[in-house]
Amino acid sequence: MFETAIRSDSDLSVVHGGSQQNGAILGNGCATFLAKFLTTLALTYSGFCYDARVNPSGYLYSHLYKSALETAL
């Protein structure tokens, strides 16, 4: 998603009406925002899991995810 938002030579990049699109749905500004937000959410959640001394892979700790989501927003 992030790559197609910023790389005009990507196989999935589409230019429509003078604006680069991510696939057929997201414009490059929206795709960049979404990629940054999801990266922030994932890093925040991983940090909370590290602080709680739990392994974030394979199980979603909903209370930590909720805290990460609130922090990222």
PDB file of N, H, CA, C and O in Angstrom:
ATOM      1  N   MET A   1       0.823  -1.175   0.000  1.00  0.00           N
ATOM      2  CA  MET A   1       0.000   0.000   0.000  1.00  0.00           C
ATOM      3  C   MET A   1       0.875   1.248   0.000  1.00  0.00           C
ATOM      4  O   MET A   1       0.663   2.156  -0.804  1.00  0.00           O
ATOM      5  N   PHE A   2       1.852   1.297   0.893  1.00  0.00           N
ATOM      6  H   PHE A   2       2.024   0.559   1.546  1.00  0.00           H
ATOM      7  CA  PHE A   2       2.701   2.479   0.985  1.00  0.00           C
ATOM      8  C   PHE A   2       3.529   2.642  -0.284  1.00  0.00           C
ATOM      9  O   PHE A   2       3.661   3.750  -0.804  1.00  0.00           O
ATOM     10  N   GLU A   3       4.082   1.548  -0.780  1.00  0.00           N
ATOM     11  H   GLU A   3       3.975   0.648  -0.357  1.00  0.00           H
ATOM     12  CA  GLU A   3       4.904   1.605  -1.979  1.00  0.00           C
ATOM     13  C   GLU A   3       4.124   2.133  -3.177  1.00  0.00           C
ATOM     14  O   GLU A   3       4.636   2.965  -3.926  1.00  0.00           O
ATOM     15  N   THR A   4       2.909   1.667  -3.365  1.00  0.00           N
ATOM     16  H   THR A   4       2.494   0.991  -2.757  1.00  0.00           H
ATOM     17  CA  THR A   4       2.116   2.119  -4.509  1.00  0.00           C
ATOM     18  C   THR A   4       1.651   3.553  -4.340  1.00  0.00           C
ATOM     19  O   THR A   4       1.268   4.199  -5.316  1.00  0.00           O
ATOM     20  N   ALA A   5       1.680   4.062  -3.113  1.00  0.00           N
ATOM     21  H   ALA A   5       1.991   3.537  -2.320  1.00  0.00           H
ATOM     22  CA  ALA A   5       1.287   5.448  -2.894  1.00  0.00           C
ATOM     23  C   ALA A   5       2.386   6.417  -3.282  1.00  0.00           C
ATOM     24  O   ALA A   5       2.104   7.552  -3.668  1.00  0.00           O
ATOM     25  N   ILE A   6       3.630   5.988  -3.187  1.00  0.00           N
ATOM     26  H   ILE A   6       3.859   5.066  -2.874  1.00  0.00           H
ATOM     27  CA  ILE A   6       4.717   6.937  -3.428  1.00  0.00           C
ATOM     28  C   ILE A   6       5.544   6.624  -4.657  1.00  0.00           C
ATOM     29  O   ILE A   6       6.269   7.494  -5.141  1.00  0.00           O
ATOM     30  N   ARG A   7       5.459   5.406  -5.180  1.00  0.00           N
ATOM     31  H   ARG A   7       4.871   4.699  -4.787  1.00  0.00           H
ATOM     32  CA  ARG A   7       6.247   5.030  -6.355  1.00  0.00           C
ATOM     33  C   ARG A   7       5.361   5.029  -7.593  1.00  0.00           C
ATOM     34  O   ARG A   7       4.485   4.179  -7.750  1.00  0.00           O
ATOM     35  N   SER A   8       5.603   5.985  -8.456  1.00  0.00           N
ATOM     36  H   SER A   8       6.315   6.676  -8.329  1.00  0.00           H
ATOM     37  CA  SER A   8       4.773   6.077  -9.658  1.00  0.00           C
ATOM     38  C   SER A   8       5.047   4.949 -10.643  1.00  0.00           C
ATOM     39  O   SER A   8       4.226   4.686 -11.521  1.00  0.00           O
ATOM     40  N   ASP A   9       6.196   4.274 -10.509  1.00  0.00           N
ATOM     41  H   ASP A   9       6.863   4.488  -9.795  1.00  0.00           H
ATOM     42  CA  ASP A   9       6.525   3.178 -11.429  1.00  0.00           C
ATOM     43  C   ASP A   9       6.101   1.810 -10.891  1.00  0.00           C
ATOM     44  O   ASP A   9       6.452   0.784 -11.474  1.00  0.00           O
ATOM     45  N   SER A  10       5.355   1.785  -9.796  1.00  0.00           N
ATOM     46  H   SER A  10       5.069   2.618  -9.324  1.00  0.00           H
ATOM     47  CA  SER A  10       4.877   0.523  -9.228  1.00  0.00           C
ATOM     48  C   SER A  10       3.858  -0.122 -10.165  1.00  0.00           C
ATOM     49  O   SER A  10       3.095   0.573 -10.836  1.00  0.00           O
ATOM     50  N   ASP A  11       3.851  -1.447 -10.206  1.00  0.00           N
ATOM     51  H   ASP A  11       4.471  -2.012  -9.661  1.00  0.00           H
ATOM     52  CA  ASP A  11       2.900  -2.169 -11.056  1.00  0.00           C
ATOM     53  C   ASP A  11       1.457  -1.896 -10.675  1.00  0.00           C
ATOM     54  O   ASP A  11       0.574  -1.996 -11.526  1.00  0.00           O
ATOM     55  N   LEU A  12       1.192  -1.555  -9.425  1.00  0.00           N
ATOM     56  H   LEU A  12       1.910  -1.474  -8.733  1.00  0.00           H
ATOM     57  CA  LEU A  12      -0.182  -1.340  -8.963  1.00  0.00           C
ATOM     58  C   LEU A  12      -0.612   0.125  -8.990  1.00  0.00           C
ATOM     59  O   LEU A  12      -1.769   0.440  -8.714  1.00  0.00           O
ATOM     60  N   SER A  13       0.315   1.014  -9.321  1.00  0.00           N
ATOM     61  H   SER A  13       1.255   0.758  -9.545  1.00  0.00           H
ATOM     62  CA  SER A  13       0.004   2.429  -9.336  1.00  0.00           C
ATOM     63  C   SER A  13      -0.877   2.776 -10.543  1.00  0.00           C
ATOM     64  O   SER A  13      -0.644   2.304 -11.655  1.00  0.00           O
ATOM     65  N   VAL A  14      -1.888   3.609 -10.298  1.00  0.00           N
ATOM     66  H   VAL A  14      -2.077   3.993  -9.394  1.00  0.00           H
ATOM     67  CA  VAL A  14      -2.798   4.050 -11.354  1.00  0.00           C
ATOM     68  C   VAL A  14      -2.913   5.567 -11.270  1.00  0.00           C
ATOM     69  O   VAL A  14      -3.114   6.118 -10.187  1.00  0.00           O
ATOM     70  N   VAL A  15      -2.786   6.237 -12.401  1.00  0.00           N
ATOM     71  H   VAL A  15      -2.622   5.789 -13.280  1.00  0.00           H
ATOM     72  CA  VAL A  15      -2.997   7.681 -12.432  1.00  0.00           C
ATOM     73  C   VAL A  15      -4.361   7.930 -13.052  1.00  0.00           C
ATOM     74  O   VAL A  15      -4.649   7.481 -14.161  1.00  0.00           O
ATOM     75  N   HIS A  16      -5.199   8.657 -12.312  1.00  0.00           N
ATOM     76  H   HIS A  16      -4.965   9.021 -11.411  1.00  0.00           H
ATOM     77  CA  HIS A  16      -6.554   8.945 -12.778  1.00  0.00           C
ATOM     78  C   HIS A  16      -6.847  10.420 -12.526  1.00  0.00           C
ATOM     79  O   HIS A  16      -6.754  10.885 -11.389  1.00  0.00           O
ATOM     80  N   GLY A  17      -7.190  11.134 -13.541  1.00  0.00           N
ATOM     81  H   GLY A  17      -7.265  10.757 -14.464  1.00  0.00           H
ATOM     82  CA  GLY A  17      -7.505  12.552 -13.394  1.00  0.00           C
ATOM     83  C   GLY A  17      -6.333  13.369 -12.888  1.00  0.00           C
ATOM     84  O   GLY A  17      -6.525  14.358 -12.181  1.00  0.00           O
ATOM     85  N   GLY A  18      -5.116  12.964 -13.242  1.00  0.00           N
ATOM     86  H   GLY A  18      -4.960  12.160 -13.816  1.00  0.00           H
ATOM     87  CA  GLY A  18      -3.922  13.683 -12.821  1.00  0.00           C
ATOM     88  C   GLY A  18      -3.464  13.369 -11.408  1.00  0.00           C
ATOM     89  O   GLY A  18      -2.507  13.970 -10.919  1.00  0.00           O
ATOM     90  N   SER A  19      -4.133  12.435 -10.748  1.00  0.00           N
ATOM     91  H   SER A  19      -4.910  11.947 -11.145  1.00  0.00           H
ATOM     92  CA  SER A  19      -3.776  12.076  -9.379  1.00  0.00           C
ATOM     93  C   SER A  19      -3.383  10.607  -9.320  1.00  0.00           C
ATOM     94  O   SER A  19      -4.080   9.740  -9.847  1.00  0.00           O
ATOM     95  N   GLN A  20      -2.255  10.343  -8.669  1.00  0.00           N
ATOM     96  H   GLN A  20      -1.689  11.047  -8.241  1.00  0.00           H
ATOM     97  CA  GLN A  20      -1.817   8.964  -8.522  1.00  0.00           C
ATOM     98  C   GLN A  20      -2.703   8.253  -7.517  1.00  0.00           C
ATOM     99  O   GLN A  20      -2.938   8.758  -6.419  1.00  0.00           O
ATOM    100  N   GLN A  21      -3.190   7.088  -7.891  1.00  0.00           N
ATOM    101  H   GLN A  21      -2.999   6.678  -8.783  1.00  0.00           H
ATOM    102  CA  GLN A  21      -4.074   6.303  -7.038  1.00  0.00           C
ATOM    103  C   GLN A  21      -3.359   5.042  -6.560  1.00  0.00           C
ATOM    104  O   GLN A  21      -2.437   4.556  -7.215  1.00  0.00           O
ATOM    105  N   ASN A  22      -3.784   4.528  -5.437  1.00  0.00           N
ATOM    106  H   ASN A  22      -4.533   4.923  -4.905  1.00  0.00           H
ATOM    107  CA  ASN A  22      -3.307   3.253  -4.926  1.00  0.00           C
ATOM    108  C   ASN A  22      -4.350   2.236  -5.329  1.00  0.00           C
ATOM    109  O   ASN A  22      -5.441   2.194  -4.759  1.00  0.00           O
ATOM    110  N   GLY A  23      -4.020   1.415  -6.310  1.00  0.00           N
ATOM    111  H   GLY A  23      -3.134   1.449  -6.774  1.00  0.00           H
ATOM    112  CA  GLY A  23      -5.033   0.529  -6.862  1.00  0.00           C
ATOM    113  C   GLY A  23      -6.114   1.405  -7.469  1.00  0.00           C
ATOM    114  O   GLY A  23      -5.800   2.380  -8.153  1.00  0.00           O
ATOM    115  N   ALA A  24      -7.339   1.092  -7.243  1.00  0.00           N
ATOM    116  H   ALA A  24      -7.594   0.301  -6.688  1.00  0.00           H
ATOM    117  CA  ALA A  24      -8.420   1.919  -7.780  1.00  0.00           C
ATOM    118  C   ALA A  24      -9.170   2.665  -6.692  1.00  0.00           C
ATOM    119  O   ALA A  24     -10.178   3.312  -6.975  1.00  0.00           O
ATOM    120  N   ILE A  25      -8.697   2.589  -5.448  1.00  0.00           N
ATOM    121  H   ILE A  25      -7.878   2.063  -5.219  1.00  0.00           H
ATOM    122  CA  ILE A  25      -9.477   3.135  -4.350  1.00  0.00           C
ATOM    123  C   ILE A  25      -8.801   4.327  -3.665  1.00  0.00           C
ATOM    124  O   ILE A  25      -9.389   5.406  -3.592  1.00  0.00           O
ATOM    125  N   LEU A  26      -7.587   4.150  -3.169  1.00  0.00           N
ATOM    126  H   LEU A  26      -7.109   3.274  -3.228  1.00  0.00           H
ATOM    127  CA  LEU A  26      -6.943   5.191  -2.367  1.00  0.00           C
ATOM    128  C   LEU A  26      -6.013   6.067  -3.193  1.00  0.00           C
ATOM    129  O   LEU A  26      -5.222   5.569  -3.994  1.00  0.00           O
ATOM    130  N   GLY A  27      -6.113   7.365  -2.993  1.00  0.00           N
ATOM    131  H   GLY A  27      -6.756   7.770  -2.342  1.00  0.00           H
ATOM    132  CA  GLY A  27      -5.137   8.277  -3.563  1.00  0.00           C
ATOM    133  C   GLY A  27      -3.840   8.175  -2.787  1.00  0.00           C
ATOM    134  O   GLY A  27      -3.810   7.583  -1.708  1.00  0.00           O
ATOM    135  N   ASN A  28      -2.769   8.740  -3.316  1.00  0.00           N
ATOM    136  H   ASN A  28      -2.793   9.221  -4.193  1.00  0.00           H
ATOM    137  CA  ASN A  28      -1.476   8.578  -2.653  1.00  0.00           C
ATOM    138  C   ASN A  28      -1.437   9.244  -1.282  1.00  0.00           C
ATOM    139  O   ASN A  28      -0.751   8.746  -0.390  1.00  0.00           O
ATOM    140  N   GLY A  29      -2.137  10.335  -1.085  1.00  0.00           N
ATOM    141  H   GLY A  29      -2.694  10.740  -1.810  1.00  0.00           H
ATOM    142  CA  GLY A  29      -2.161  10.963   0.239  1.00  0.00           C
ATOM    143  C   GLY A  29      -2.869  10.094   1.267  1.00  0.00           C
ATOM    144  O   GLY A  29      -2.403   9.961   2.399  1.00  0.00           O
ATOM    145  N   CYS A  30      -3.990   9.505   0.877  1.00  0.00           N
ATOM    146  H   CYS A  30      -4.368   9.614  -0.042  1.00  0.00           H
ATOM    147  CA  CYS A  30      -4.738   8.632   1.784  1.00  0.00           C
ATOM    148  C   CYS A  30      -3.965   7.353   2.095  1.00  0.00           C
ATOM    149  O   CYS A  30      -3.938   6.896   3.237  1.00  0.00           O
ATOM    150  N   ALA A  31      -3.338   6.781   1.067  1.00  0.00           N
ATOM    151  H   ALA A  31      -3.360   7.152   0.138  1.00  0.00           H
ATOM    152  CA  ALA A  31      -2.567   5.555   1.275  1.00  0.00           C
ATOM    153  C   ALA A  31      -1.368   5.813   2.170  1.00  0.00           C
ATOM    154  O   ALA A  31      -1.029   4.980   3.009  1.00  0.00           O
ATOM    155  N   THR A  32      -0.726   6.954   2.000  1.00  0.00           N
ATOM    156  H   THR A  32      -1.001   7.631   1.317  1.00  0.00           H
ATOM    157  CA  THR A  32       0.417   7.302   2.848  1.00  0.00           C
ATOM    158  C   THR A  32      -0.029   7.477   4.293  1.00  0.00           C
ATOM    159  O   THR A  32       0.621   6.974   5.210  1.00  0.00           O
ATOM    160  N   PHE A  33      -1.144   8.194   4.502  1.00  0.00           N
ATOM    161  H   PHE A  33      -1.672   8.602   3.758  1.00  0.00           H
ATOM    162  CA  PHE A  33      -1.675   8.361   5.852  1.00  0.00           C
ATOM    163  C   PHE A  33      -1.984   7.012   6.493  1.00  0.00           C
ATOM    164  O   PHE A  33      -1.603   6.763   7.637  1.00  0.00           O
ATOM    165  N   LEU A  34      -2.679   6.135   5.749  1.00  0.00           N
ATOM    166  H   LEU A  34      -2.988   6.338   4.820  1.00  0.00           H
ATOM    167  CA  LEU A  34      -3.064   4.844   6.289  1.00  0.00           C
ATOM    168  C   LEU A  34      -1.835   3.999   6.632  1.00  0.00           C
ATOM    169  O   LEU A  34      -1.804   3.342   7.673  1.00  0.00           O
ATOM    170  N   ALA A  35      -0.829   4.014   5.765  1.00  0.00           N
ATOM    171  H   ALA A  35      -0.854   4.548   4.920  1.00  0.00           H
ATOM    172  CA  ALA A  35       0.390   3.257   6.028  1.00  0.00           C
ATOM    173  C   ALA A  35       1.104   3.777   7.272  1.00  0.00           C
ATOM    174  O   ALA A  35       1.572   2.985   8.089  1.00  0.00           O
ATOM    175  N   LYS A  36       1.192   5.090   7.423  1.00  0.00           N
ATOM    176  H   LYS A  36       0.811   5.733   6.759  1.00  0.00           H
ATOM    177  CA  LYS A  36       1.839   5.675   8.606  1.00  0.00           C
ATOM    178  C   LYS A  36       1.053   5.355   9.875  1.00  0.00           C
ATOM    179  O   LYS A  36       1.639   5.029  10.908  1.00  0.00           O
ATOM    180  N   PHE A  37      -0.278   5.449   9.795  1.00  0.00           N
ATOM    181  H   PHE A  37      -0.754   5.714   8.956  1.00  0.00           H
ATOM    182  CA  PHE A  37      -1.103   5.160  10.962  1.00  0.00           C
ATOM    183  C   PHE A  37      -0.954   3.701  11.394  1.00  0.00           C
ATOM    184  O   PHE A  37      -0.773   3.416  12.578  1.00  0.00           O
ATOM    185  N   LEU A  38      -1.030   2.780  10.431  1.00  0.00           N
ATOM    186  H   LEU A  38      -1.177   3.012   9.469  1.00  0.00           H
ATOM    187  CA  LEU A  38      -0.917   1.358  10.772  1.00  0.00           C
ATOM    188  C   LEU A  38       0.467   1.016  11.305  1.00  0.00           C
ATOM    189  O   LEU A  38       0.600   0.168  12.187  1.00  0.00           O
ATOM    190  N   THR A  39       1.489   1.665  10.781  1.00  0.00           N
ATOM    191  H   THR A  39       1.381   2.354  10.064  1.00  0.00           H
ATOM    192  CA  THR A  39       2.846   1.456  11.303  1.00  0.00           C
ATOM    193  C   THR A  39       2.942   1.954  12.740  1.00  0.00           C
ATOM    194  O   THR A  39       3.516   1.282  13.597  1.00  0.00           O
ATOM    195  N   THR A  40       2.386   3.119  13.002  1.00  0.00           N
ATOM    196  H   THR A  40       1.919   3.665  12.307  1.00  0.00           H
ATOM    197  CA  THR A  40       2.382   3.666  14.362  1.00  0.00           C
ATOM    198  C   THR A  40       1.621   2.746  15.313  1.00  0.00           C
ATOM    199  O   THR A  40       2.072   2.484  16.428  1.00  0.00           O
ATOM    200  N   LEU A  41       0.468   2.261  14.866  1.00  0.00           N
ATOM    201  H   LEU A  41       0.101   2.474  13.960  1.00  0.00           H
ATOM    202  CA  LEU A  41      -0.333   1.358  15.696  1.00  0.00           C
ATOM    203  C   LEU A  41       0.432   0.073  16.004  1.00  0.00           C
ATOM    204  O   LEU A  41       0.459  -0.375  17.151  1.00  0.00           O
ATOM    205  N   ALA A  42       1.049  -0.517  14.992  1.00  0.00           N
ATOM    206  H   ALA A  42       1.028  -0.154  14.061  1.00  0.00           H
ATOM    207  CA  ALA A  42       1.779  -1.768  15.186  1.00  0.00           C
ATOM    208  C   ALA A  42       2.979  -1.578  16.114  1.00  0.00           C
ATOM    209  O   ALA A  42       3.222  -2.406  16.991  1.00  0.00           O
ATOM    210  N   LEU A  43       3.722  -0.500  15.925  1.00  0.00           N
ATOM    211  H   LEU A  43       3.525   0.173  15.212  1.00  0.00           H
ATOM    212  CA  LEU A  43       4.888  -0.250  16.782  1.00  0.00           C
ATOM    213  C   LEU A  43       4.465   0.049  18.218  1.00  0.00           C
ATOM    214  O   LEU A  43       5.117  -0.395  19.163  1.00  0.00           O
ATOM    215  N   THR A  44       3.381   0.797  18.384  1.00  0.00           N
ATOM    216  H   THR A  44       2.851   1.158  17.616  1.00  0.00           H
ATOM    217  CA  THR A  44       2.894   1.116  19.724  1.00  0.00           C
ATOM    218  C   THR A  44       2.424  -0.152  20.431  1.00  0.00           C
ATOM    219  O   THR A  44       2.740  -0.371  21.601  1.00  0.00           O
ATOM    220  N   TYR A  45       1.671  -0.985  19.717  1.00  0.00           N
ATOM    221  H   TYR A  45       1.414  -0.807  18.767  1.00  0.00           H
ATOM    222  CA  TYR A  45       1.199  -2.249  20.293  1.00  0.00           C
ATOM    223  C   TYR A  45       2.383  -3.141  20.685  1.00  0.00           C
ATOM    224  O   TYR A  45       2.393  -3.721  21.771  1.00  0.00           O
ATOM    225  N   SER A  46       3.368  -3.248  19.807  1.00  0.00           N
ATOM    226  H   SER A  46       3.360  -2.776  18.925  1.00  0.00           H
ATOM    227  CA  SER A  46       4.554  -4.057  20.116  1.00  0.00           C
ATOM    228  C   SER A  46       5.277  -3.527  21.345  1.00  0.00           C
ATOM    229  O   SER A  46       5.755  -4.300  22.175  1.00  0.00           O
ATOM    230  N   GLY A  47       5.355  -2.202  21.456  1.00  0.00           N
ATOM    231  H   GLY A  47       4.967  -1.574  20.782  1.00  0.00           H
ATOM    232  CA  GLY A  47       5.993  -1.597  22.622  1.00  0.00           C
ATOM    233  C   GLY A  47       5.241  -1.897  23.909  1.00  0.00           C
ATOM    234  O   GLY A  47       5.849  -2.190  24.938  1.00  0.00           O
ATOM    235  N   PHE A  48       3.908  -1.821  23.847  1.00  0.00           N
ATOM    236  H   PHE A  48       3.414  -1.583  23.011  1.00  0.00           H
ATOM    237  CA  PHE A  48       3.103  -2.148  25.023  1.00  0.00           C
ATOM    238  C   PHE A  48       3.259  -3.624  25.400  1.00  0.00           C
ATOM    239  O   PHE A  48       3.320  -3.966  26.581  1.00  0.00           O
ATOM    240  N   CYS A  49       3.322  -4.488  24.396  1.00  0.00           N
ATOM    241  H   CYS A  49       3.273  -4.210  23.437  1.00  0.00           H
ATOM    242  CA  CYS A  49       3.536  -5.918  24.672  1.00  0.00           C
ATOM    243  C   CYS A  49       4.908  -6.145  25.300  1.00  0.00           C
ATOM    244  O   CYS A  49       5.047  -6.942  26.228  1.00  0.00           O
ATOM    245  N   TYR A  50       5.910  -5.451  24.797  1.00  0.00           N
ATOM    246  H   TYR A  50       5.797  -4.804  24.043  1.00  0.00           H
ATOM    247  CA  TYR A  50       7.262  -5.575  25.361  1.00  0.00           C
ATOM    248  C   TYR A  50       7.258  -5.136  26.826  1.00  0.00           C
ATOM    249  O   TYR A  50       7.813  -5.816  27.689  1.00  0.00           O
ATOM    250  N   ASP A  51       6.625  -3.993  27.093  1.00  0.00           N
ATOM    251  H   ASP A  51       6.174  -3.441  26.391  1.00  0.00           H
ATOM    252  CA  ASP A  51       6.559  -3.492  28.470  1.00  0.00           C
ATOM    253  C   ASP A  51       5.814  -4.460  29.391  1.00  0.00           C
ATOM    254  O   ASP A  51       6.158  -4.590  30.565  1.00  0.00           O
ATOM    255  N   ALA A  52       4.800  -5.134  28.862  1.00  0.00           N
ATOM    256  H   ALA A  52       4.520  -5.029  27.908  1.00  0.00           H
ATOM    257  CA  ALA A  52       4.007  -6.086  29.644  1.00  0.00           C
ATOM    258  C   ALA A  52       4.659  -7.472  29.677  1.00  0.00           C
ATOM    259  O   ALA A  52       4.151  -8.386  30.327  1.00  0.00           O
ATOM    260  N   ARG A  53       5.773  -7.618  28.982  1.00  0.00           N
ATOM    261  H   ARG A  53       6.185  -6.875  28.455  1.00  0.00           H
ATOM    262  CA  ARG A  53       6.519  -8.885  28.909  1.00  0.00           C
ATOM    263  C   ARG A  53       5.676 -10.032  28.344  1.00  0.00           C
ATOM    264  O   ARG A  53       5.675 -11.148  28.864  1.00  0.00           O
ATOM    265  N   VAL A  54       4.957  -9.713  27.254  1.00  0.00           N
ATOM    266  H   VAL A  54       4.958  -8.807  26.832  1.00  0.00           H
ATOM    267  CA  VAL A  54       4.195 -10.736  26.536  1.00  0.00           C
ATOM    268  C   VAL A  54       4.630 -10.733  25.074  1.00  0.00           C
ATOM    269  O   VAL A  54       5.122  -9.728  24.560  1.00  0.00           O
ATOM    270  N   ASN A  55       4.443 -11.865  24.420  1.00  0.00           N
ATOM    271  H   ASN A  55       4.044 -12.681  24.837  1.00  0.00           H
ATOM    272  CA  ASN A  55       4.815 -12.009  23.017  1.00  0.00           C
ATOM    273  C   ASN A  55       3.620 -11.600  22.143  1.00  0.00           C
ATOM    274  O   ASN A  55       2.555 -12.211  22.235  1.00  0.00           O
ATOM    275  N   PRO A  56       3.785 -10.571  21.296  1.00  0.00           N
ATOM    276  CA  PRO A  56       2.651 -10.098  20.501  1.00  0.00           C
ATOM    277  C   PRO A  56       2.286 -10.999  19.319  1.00  0.00           C
ATOM    278  O   PRO A  56       1.212 -10.836  18.741  1.00  0.00           O
ATOM    279  N   SER A  57       3.135 -11.926  18.954  1.00  0.00           N
ATOM    280  H   SER A  57       4.007 -12.058  19.424  1.00  0.00           H
ATOM    281  CA  SER A  57       2.824 -12.756  17.787  1.00  0.00           C
ATOM    282  C   SER A  57       1.947 -13.942  18.173  1.00  0.00           C
ATOM    283  O   SER A  57       2.208 -14.637  19.155  1.00  0.00           O
ATOM    284  N   GLY A  58       0.911 -14.153  17.384  1.00  0.00           N
ATOM    285  H   GLY A  58       0.699 -13.588  16.586  1.00  0.00           H
ATOM    286  CA  GLY A  58       0.042 -15.305  17.587  1.00  0.00           C
ATOM    287  C   GLY A  58      -1.149 -15.070  18.490  1.00  0.00           C
ATOM    288  O   GLY A  58      -2.078 -15.878  18.493  1.00  0.00           O
ATOM    289  N   TYR A  59      -1.156 -13.998  19.253  1.00  0.00           N
ATOM    290  H   TYR A  59      -0.402 -13.342  19.251  1.00  0.00           H
ATOM    291  CA  TYR A  59      -2.286 -13.727  20.149  1.00  0.00           C
ATOM    292  C   TYR A  59      -2.475 -12.217  20.245  1.00  0.00           C
ATOM    293  O   TYR A  59      -1.498 -11.478  20.370  1.00  0.00           O
ATOM    294  N   LEU A  60      -3.702 -11.760  20.190  1.00  0.00           N
ATOM    295  H   LEU A  60      -4.496 -12.360  20.088  1.00  0.00           H
ATOM    296  CA  LEU A  60      -3.997 -10.338  20.312  1.00  0.00           C
ATOM    297  C   LEU A  60      -4.444 -10.043  21.740  1.00  0.00           C
ATOM    298  O   LEU A  60      -5.480 -10.532  22.191  1.00  0.00           O
ATOM    299  N   TYR A  61      -3.674  -9.259  22.425  1.00  0.00           N
ATOM    300  H   TYR A  61      -2.832  -8.862  22.059  1.00  0.00           H
ATOM    301  CA  TYR A  61      -4.016  -8.836  23.779  1.00  0.00           C
ATOM    302  C   TYR A  61      -4.900  -7.599  23.648  1.00  0.00           C
ATOM    303  O   TYR A  61      -4.401  -6.490  23.458  1.00  0.00           O
ATOM    304  N   SER A  62      -6.204  -7.792  23.750  1.00  0.00           N
ATOM    305  H   SER A  62      -6.610  -8.692  23.905  1.00  0.00           H
ATOM    306  CA  SER A  62      -7.158  -6.732  23.423  1.00  0.00           C
ATOM    307  C   SER A  62      -6.986  -5.482  24.284  1.00  0.00           C
ATOM    308  O   SER A  62      -7.166  -4.370  23.787  1.00  0.00           O
ATOM    309  N   HIS A  63      -6.647  -5.636  25.544  1.00  0.00           N
ATOM    310  H   HIS A  63      -6.500  -6.539  25.948  1.00  0.00           H
ATOM    311  CA  HIS A  63      -6.470  -4.450  26.388  1.00  0.00           C
ATOM    312  C   HIS A  63      -5.241  -3.640  25.961  1.00  0.00           C
ATOM    313  O   HIS A  63      -5.249  -2.412  26.035  1.00  0.00           O
ATOM    314  N   LEU A  64      -4.191  -4.330  25.516  1.00  0.00           N
ATOM    315  H   LEU A  64      -4.185  -5.328  25.456  1.00  0.00           H
ATOM    316  CA  LEU A  64      -3.005  -3.621  25.028  1.00  0.00           C
ATOM    317  C   LEU A  64      -3.276  -3.014  23.658  1.00  0.00           C
ATOM    318  O   LEU A  64      -2.816  -1.911  23.361  1.00  0.00           O
ATOM    319  N   TYR A  65      -4.025  -3.737  22.818  1.00  0.00           N
ATOM    320  H   TYR A  65      -4.399  -4.633  23.059  1.00  0.00           H
ATOM    321  CA  TYR A  65      -4.380  -3.221  21.501  1.00  0.00           C
ATOM    322  C   TYR A  65      -5.247  -1.955  21.642  1.00  0.00           C
ATOM    323  O   TYR A  65      -5.045  -0.975  20.924  1.00  0.00           O
ATOM    324  N   LYS A  66      -6.208  -1.989  22.570  1.00  0.00           N
ATOM    325  H   LYS A  66      -6.372  -2.785  23.153  1.00  0.00           H
ATOM    326  CA  LYS A  66      -7.073  -0.831  22.799  1.00  0.00           C
ATOM    327  C   LYS A  66      -6.245   0.373  23.235  1.00  0.00           C
ATOM    328  O   LYS A  66      -6.472   1.489  22.766  1.00  0.00           O
ATOM    329  N   SER A  67      -5.294   0.151  24.124  1.00  0.00           N
ATOM    330  H   SER A  67      -5.110  -0.755  24.505  1.00  0.00           H
ATOM    331  CA  SER A  67      -4.422   1.238  24.572  1.00  0.00           C
ATOM    332  C   SER A  67      -3.568   1.768  23.434  1.00  0.00           C
ATOM    333  O   SER A  67      -3.371   2.977  23.310  1.00  0.00           O
ATOM    334  N   ALA A  68      -3.060   0.865  22.603  1.00  0.00           N
ATOM    335  H   ALA A  68      -3.220  -0.117  22.704  1.00  0.00           H
ATOM    336  CA  ALA A  68      -2.246   1.269  21.457  1.00  0.00           C
ATOM    337  C   ALA A  68      -3.073   2.067  20.459  1.00  0.00           C
ATOM    338  O   ALA A  68      -2.599   3.064  19.914  1.00  0.00           O
ATOM    339  N   LEU A  69      -4.299   1.636  20.220  1.00  0.00           N
ATOM    340  H   LEU A  69      -4.684   0.826  20.663  1.00  0.00           H
ATOM    341  CA  LEU A  69      -5.193   2.338  19.302  1.00  0.00           C
ATOM    342  C   LEU A  69      -5.506   3.730  19.823  1.00  0.00           C
ATOM    343  O   LEU A  69      -5.480   4.694  19.058  1.00  0.00           O
ATOM    344  N   GLU A  70      -5.799   3.852  21.099  1.00  0.00           N
ATOM    345  H   GLU A  70      -5.820   3.069  21.721  1.00  0.00           H
ATOM    346  CA  GLU A  70      -6.094   5.162  21.688  1.00  0.00           C
ATOM    347  C   GLU A  70      -4.876   6.078  21.613  1.00  0.00           C
ATOM    348  O   GLU A  70      -5.009   7.279  21.375  1.00  0.00           O
ATOM    349  N   THR A  71      -3.684   5.504  21.820  1.00  0.00           N
ATOM    350  H   THR A  71      -3.576   4.529  22.013  1.00  0.00           H
ATOM    351  CA  THR A  71      -2.455   6.293  21.741  1.00  0.00           C
ATOM    352  C   THR A  71      -2.181   6.726  20.313  1.00  0.00           C
ATOM    353  O   THR A  71      -1.799   7.873  20.082  1.00  0.00           O
ATOM    354  N   ALA A  72      -2.367   5.840  19.357  1.00  0.00           N
ATOM    355  H   ALA A  72      -2.677   4.908  19.544  1.00  0.00           H
ATOM    356  CA  ALA A  72      -2.093   6.150  17.957  1.00  0.00           C
ATOM    357  C   ALA A  72      -3.075   7.185  17.409  1.00  0.00           C
ATOM    358  O   ALA A  72      -2.716   8.000  16.559  1.00  0.00           O
ATOM    359  N   LEU A  73      -4.297   7.148  17.894  1.00  0.00           N
ATOM    360  H   LEU A  73      -4.589   6.486  18.584  1.00  0.00           H
ATOM    361  CA  LEU A  73      -5.291   8.126  17.419  1.00  0.00           C
ATOM    362  C   LEU A  73      -5.027   9.488  18.011  1.00  0.00           C
ATOM    363  O   LEU A  73      -5.758  10.437  17.727  1.00  0.00           O
TER     364      LEU A  73
END
